[in-house]
Amino acid sequence: MSTIFLAILKTLLTKLVTEKVLISVTLHVAEHLAKKSTNKLDDQLVADVRKALE
C-alpha cells in the first residue's frame, strides 16, 4: 500500500515541478523580495528578467 502511495506521490511531484513552474515561483519570490527593499535597481532587474523570460 505504501509503495503505491509513494509511486503516486512521486508521479504527482514530477508533473508539478516543471521548468515553467520553477521559473514562475522564482520570479514571484524575487519580485516580493525586490518590493521589500528600498532601492529601485533590484525592481528594474526583476522586471528585465521577467520581460526576457516571456
Number of C-alpha atoms within 10 A of each C-alpha: 5 7 8 9 10 11 11 12 12 12 11 11 11 10 10 12 10 11 8 10 12 12 13 14 11 12 17 14 12 17 18 13 13 19 13 10 11 9 10 10 11 16 18 13 14 18 16 11 11 15 9 8 10 5
